[in-house]
Amino acid sequence: MAKLENPVLKRELKARVHIAKLIPAIALRSACLGFLFLLVLLARLGTGLLAFILSEALLILLFTPGTVCDAFVSNAGRGDLRDLALTRLSSGAIILGKLVGANFYTCIIILLSALVMCAVSLFHGGLHIWRLIYANMALLILVFAYAVISLAFSVLSRRSILVPAVLAYVLIFLLIGSVVFPGPLIEQMRETKVKTALIKVALYANPLIMTSRALMKVDIMRTEYMYTLADPIVGHGFAYPDWRYAGIIYIGISCLLLIPISIGFGLARRPADLCV
């Protein structure tokens, strides 16, 4: 059992459960979640539990890149990594401990929100409890994917916290806009099979579509026009993305991305790099 223990993870969690850190962090995220919920309602992306799930997805987008980059690239983060590099801990154990610690408060918000939503659904009905479980699973997938993306940029740029954070935010926003930006290009194409393939990629790449479809069958990104682009006979040979397949794709790509990240992180543990 001692071999399975992760002292980095244990230390990170212990440091974050102190009341002096826990309450302000949860309060800040709760206030941001309420503000994002209001914005989602004003934008008419959804109502009720759907609007709340989308607000949580946006909260994950807002906090994950910054907290992950701070854990790995800030002055304190780099100093901590220098100390950990002198230990016999594996790179995987260090990365796992730091990633979980960086996203601990966000996961707490997801857990508390899930309990509240399940209670509301049980007492008031209107939505199957399994749908809420699926939606929260999709949110955790987003946390993992966004954390890996942020970590990848942190490994590539270890001298500044701003550069990897900005790059991570830009990439995530591009994923959210995947159903908007390619539209004009796809519309000009003549080959139907190519159009269909590109549209499927755009739909499966969009994190908000995956999250919303896990809760209910809705089209929050207003993608009806893509059906016509894919095939003039609407619905013929074209199926809307299944959130489970999208989740598997996100997890698979994130896990594959962890391989070069671990290699790059291992190279960064060399004394010549750590002393910079």
C-alpha positions in Angstrom: 0.0 0.0 0.0 2.9 2.3 0.7 3.9 2.1 -2.9 0.5 3.4 -4.0 0.6 6.5 -1.8 1.3 9.8 -3.5 2.9 12.2 -1.1 2.5 15.1 -3.5 -1.2 14.5 -3.9 -1.6 14.1 -0.1 0.3 17.3 0.5 -1.6 19.3 -2.1 -5.0 18.2 -0.7 -4.0 18.8 2.9 -2.9 22.4 2.0 -6.3 23.1 0.3 -8.6 21.8 3.0 -7.6 24.5 5.5 -10.6 26.7 6.2 -8.6 29.9 5.5 -8.2 28.7 1.9 -11.2 26.5 1.4 -14.0 29.0 2.2 -12.7 32.0 0.1 -12.0 29.7 -2.9 -15.4 28.1 -2.8 -17.1 31.5 -2.2 -15.3 33.0 -5.2 -16.2 30.1 -7.5 -19.8 30.2 -6.3 -20.1 33.9 -7.0 -18.7 33.4 -10.5 -21.0 30.5 -11.1 -24.0 32.6 -10.2 -22.8 35.4 -12.5 -22.3 32.9 -15.3 -25.7 31.4 -14.7 -27.2 34.8 -15.2 -25.3 35.3 -18.4 -26.4 31.9 -19.8 -30.0 32.8 -19.1 -29.6 36.3 -20.7 -28.0 34.6 -23.8 -31.0 32.2 -23.9 -28.6 29.2 -24.2 -30.8 27.3 -21.8 -33.0 27.4 -18.7 -33.2 25.6 -15.4 -30.8 22.7 -14.9 -29.4 23.0 -18.5 -28.4 26.6 -17.9 -26.8 25.6 -14.6 -24.8 22.8 -16.2 -23.6 25.2 -19.0 -22.6 27.7 -16.3 -20.5 25.0 -14.6 -18.8 24.2 -18.0 -18.0 27.9 -18.4 -16.7 28.0 -14.8 -14.3 25.1 -15.6 -13.1 27.1 -18.6 -12.6 30.2 -16.5 -10.5 28.6 -13.7 -8.8 25.5 -15.0 -6.1 27.0 -17.3 -5.1 29.7 -14.7 -4.9 27.3 -11.7 -3.0 24.7 -13.6 -0.5 27.1 -15.1 -0.1 28.7 -11.7 0.7 25.3 -10.2 3.4 24.5 -12.7 4.8 27.8 -14.1 4.5 30.5 -11.4 7.5 31.3 -9.3 6.1 29.3 -6.4 5.2 26.4 -8.7 8.6 26.2 -10.3 10.3 26.4 -6.9 8.1 23.5 -5.7 8.9 21.5 -8.8 12.6 22.1 -8.2 12.3 20.6 -4.8 10.2 17.7 -6.0 12.7 17.0 -8.8 15.3 16.1 -6.1 13.2 13.4 -4.7 12.7 9.8 -6.0 9.1 10.5 -7.0 8.2 9.7 -10.5 7.1 12.4 -13.0 3.7 10.8 -13.2 3.2 11.0 -9.4 4.2 14.7 -9.4 2.0 15.6 -12.3 -1.0 13.8 -10.8 -0.6 15.4 -7.4 -0.2 18.9 -8.8 -3.1 18.5 -11.3 -5.5 17.2 -8.7 -4.5 20.0 -6.3 -4.9 22.7 -8.9 -8.5 21.5 -9.7 -9.5 20.5 -6.2 -11.8 23.5 -5.6 -13.5 23.3 -9.0 -14.2 19.6 -8.4 -15.7 20.5 -5.0 -18.1 22.9 -6.7 -19.1 20.2 -9.2 -19.7 17.7 -6.4 -21.8 20.2 -4.3 -23.8 21.3 -7.4 -24.4 17.7 -8.4 -25.9 16.9 -4.9 -28.1 20.0 -5.0 -29.3 19.2 -8.6 -30.0 15.6 -7.7 -32.0 16.7 -4.6 -34.0 19.2 -6.7 -34.7 16.6 -9.4 -35.8 14.0 -6.8 -38.2 16.3 -5.0 -39.6 18.2 -8.0 -39.1 15.7 -10.8 -38.9 16.7 -14.5 -35.5 15.1 -15.2 -34.2 11.6 -14.9 -31.5 11.3 -12.2 -29.2 9.4 -14.6 -29.2 12.4 -17.0 -27.7 14.5 -14.2 -25.1 11.9 -13.5 -24.1 11.9 -17.2 -23.9 15.7 -17.3 -21.6 15.8 -14.3 -19.5 13.1 -15.8 -19.2 15.3 -18.9 -18.1 18.2 -16.6 -15.4 16.1 -15.0 -14.2 15.1 -18.5 -13.9 18.8 -19.3 -11.8 19.4 -16.2 -9.4 16.6 -17.2 -9.2 17.7 -20.8 -8.7 21.4 -20.0 -6.1 20.6 -17.3 -4.1 18.5 -19.8 -4.3 21.2 -22.4 -3.1 23.8 -19.9 -0.3 21.5 -18.6 0.9 20.9 -22.2 1.4 24.6 -22.8 3.0 24.9 -19.3 5.6 22.3 -20.2 6.3 24.1 -23.5 6.7 27.5 -21.9 8.1 27.3 -18.4 9.3 30.9 -18.1 6.1 32.8 -17.9 2.6 32.0 -16.5 0.9 34.3 -18.9 1.9 32.7 -22.2 0.7 29.1 -21.5 -2.5 30.4 -19.8 -3.3 32.6 -22.8 -2.6 29.8 -25.3 -4.7 27.4 -23.3 -7.6 29.8 -23.2 -7.3 30.5 -27.0 -7.3 26.8 -27.8 -10.4 26.1 -25.6 -12.3 29.1 -27.1 -11.4 27.7 -30.6 -13.0 24.4 -29.6 -16.1 26.2 -28.4 -16.2 28.1 -31.7 -15.7 24.9 -33.7 -19.3 25.1 -35.1 -18.9 28.8 -36.1 -15.5 29.3 -37.6 -15.5 26.5 -40.2 -19.0 27.4 -41.5 -18.0 29.6 -44.4 -15.3 27.2 -45.5 -17.5 24.1 -45.3 -20.3 25.9 -47.2 -18.0 26.5 -50.2 -17.1 22.8 -50.5 -18.8 20.7 -53.1 -17.9 17.2 -51.9 -20.7 16.1 -49.6 -18.6 13.4 -47.8 -15.9 16.0 -47.0 -18.6 18.4 -45.7 -20.1 15.7 -43.5 -16.7 14.6 -42.1 -15.7 18.2 -41.3 -19.0 18.9 -39.7 -18.8 15.8 -37.5 -15.3 16.9 -36.4 -16.6 20.3 -35.5 -19.6 19.0 -33.6 -17.6 16.4 -31.7 -14.9 18.9 -30.8 -17.3 21.3 -29.2 -17.2 20.9 -25.4 -20.5 22.7 -24.7 -22.3 20.4 -27.2 -21.0 17.3 -25.4 -22.0 18.7 -22.0 -25.5 19.8 -23.0 -26.2 16.6 -24.9 -25.3 14.6 -21.8 -28.2 16.3 -20.0 -30.8 16.4 -22.7 -31.2 16.4 -26.5 -30.9 20.1 -27.3 -29.1 22.2 -29.8 -27.6 25.1 -27.7 -25.1 26.1 -30.4 -27.8 26.7 -33.1 -26.2 24.1 -35.4 -29.3 23.3 -37.5 -27.8 24.9 -40.5 -25.0 22.2 -40.4 -27.5 19.5 -41.2 -28.3 21.2 -44.5 -24.6 21.8 -45.2 -23.9 18.1 -44.6 -26.7 16.9 -46.8 -29.5 18.8 -48.6 -31.8 16.0 -47.4 -31.8 17.0 -43.8 -30.9 14.1 -41.5 -30.1 11.7 -44.3 -26.8 9.9 -43.5 -26.1 12.3 -40.7 -26.4 11.8 -36.9 -26.0 14.3 -34.1 -23.0 13.6 -31.9 -23.4 11.2 -29.0 -21.9 12.8 -25.9 -20.4 9.4 -24.8 -18.4 9.1 -28.0 -17.3 12.7 -27.6 -16.3 12.1 -24.0 -14.2 9.0 -25.1 -12.5 11.1 -27.8 -11.7 13.9 -25.3 -10.3 11.4 -22.7 -8.4 9.4 -25.3 -6.7 12.5 -26.8 -5.9 13.9 -23.4 -4.3 10.6 -22.3 -2.3 10.4 -25.5 -1.2 14.0 -24.9 0.0 13.0 -21.4 2.7 10.8 -22.9 4.8 13.7 -24.5 3.9 15.8 -21.5 5.5 13.3 -19.2 8.5 13.0 -21.4 8.9 16.8 -21.5 8.4 17.1 -17.8 11.0 14.4 -17.2 13.5 16.3 -19.4 12.7 19.4 -17.4 13.9 17.7 -14.2 17.5 17.8 -15.4 19.6 20.0 -13.1 20.5 22.4 -15.9 16.9 23.2 -16.5 15.8 23.3 -13.0 18.3 25.8 -11.9 17.0 28.4 -14.4 
